[in-house]
Amino acid sequence: MPRIAVCAPSTPITPEDAARVQEVARAFPSVELHFHDQCYSTHGHFAGDDAERLAALVECANDPMFDAVWCARGGYGANRIAAKAVAGMNQAARSKTFLGYSDAGYLLAALYRSGIGAPAHGPMPVDVRRAGGEQAVARALEYLSGGEGGLEPSIDLRPTAAFNLMTLAMVCGTDLMPDLSGHVVMVEEVSEHLYAVDRLIFHVTHHLRGIAGLRLGRVSDVPENDRPFGADPAEIVRLWCERAGIAFLGEADIGHDAGNRIVPFGLASNRPGA
């Protein structure tokens, strides 16, 4: 019986969010969901201060009762605790799946760099708020139960990783950055001007030489600028991939929306129980 711990390394959810997720989970009777009380804490922007968020994350990761740790929400904050979190994780954490996306990418990167558990980019409990969000939550629960139906369809025998583009840009050059040589890297973005997307892709492609290729997920809710940028997201990514000598592999079915598919870090066949 999969036992899943939910904690909030970044920003909080509400008890109402948790109740809606538990309703979706009724379709997965073998799953036990445990929402840590820290999910509802607030400290300014964050789900509790750094010490509280760190303690909850490490507690969930190190508890042998749980098979997976599910990040409740993105926002901002995981980068402030990721390094200390992985340093405090024990052997029990190494057999767990860790699932999240957006700001959770800082934690996923740190886990992958440290060889801890099976990090994966995928839907979070907060997605239940989105139109069609119940399907996103169900996709995550199916994956955390050992299923593969929610995997991003382009995944093949090559190792993969996926990030929000801004998050990846901030991870590049830091002690959280894993070695992604030979990986297919997928990126998505939300609420950034196209000139900012261009700037971010310029930056990350300089740090991704040696990858197997780059795929572009959805770039959504793009703000309107005072003048047209003159290139769409795919054209932007193709340009900087060409300049960096990186293969542009086309689209990825990921994004800040209910259709967000699951991308394991590394080889999908290496996840616990596979």
C-alpha positions, 0 to 999 in steps of 0.5 A: 500500500503506497503511503505518501507524505505531503509537505510544503517546501515552498508555499502553503496550501489550505485544508480545503485543498487537502480535502479536495485532493483526498476526495480524488484519492478515493479512486485510489483505495490502496493509497494513504495520503498524509498531509503534514500540518506544516502544509498549512503554516504561514510565515510571510510568503512561505509555508513556515519559516526556513527551519519549519519547512526544512524540518518537515521535509526531512521528517517526511523524507526520513520516515520509513513509513512513507514510500513517497514525498509529494511537494504540496505547492511551488511558488518560492522557497525550496532553494533556501532549504534544499542543500540542508535538506539533502544533507540531513536525509538518511537511508530511508530517503534513498528509496522514496519517490519525490514529486513536484514541479515549478519551485520544487525543481530546486529540491529535485535538482539537489536530490538528483545531484546527491543520488537520493531517491527518485525525483520526478517533475509532475503535478502537485496537490495545489493543481486541484485548484486548476480547471481540470485539476482533478485529472492532474492530481489523479495522474500524480497519484497513479504514478506514485502508485507505480503506474506509468500512464502519466509519463511524458510521451516522448520519454525513451531509453535516454535519461531525462530531467524537466524544469521550469525554465526560471528555476533551471536558470537559477540552479545553473552554476550553483551547488544544487545543479546536477550533471545532466550530460547525456540527458534529454532536458525539458523546460516550461515557463509561465507568466514571463515576457518573451524577451525574458524567455529569450534571456533565460534560454540564452543562459541555460544553454550555456550550462547545458552543453553535452546534453542529449537535447532540449525539449520545450514544454508550454510557455503560457500566460505570456504578458503583453509587452509594449512591442512584439518580440518578433519570435515565438518560444520555439523559435527562441529555443531553436536559435539558442540551441543552434548557437550552443550546439544542442539538439532541439528535439521539439515539444514536451507535454509539460507546463503550468497547467492540468495537462502537465505530464510526469518526467522522472529524473534519470531513467524511468526504469530506475524508479523504486519498484520499477 
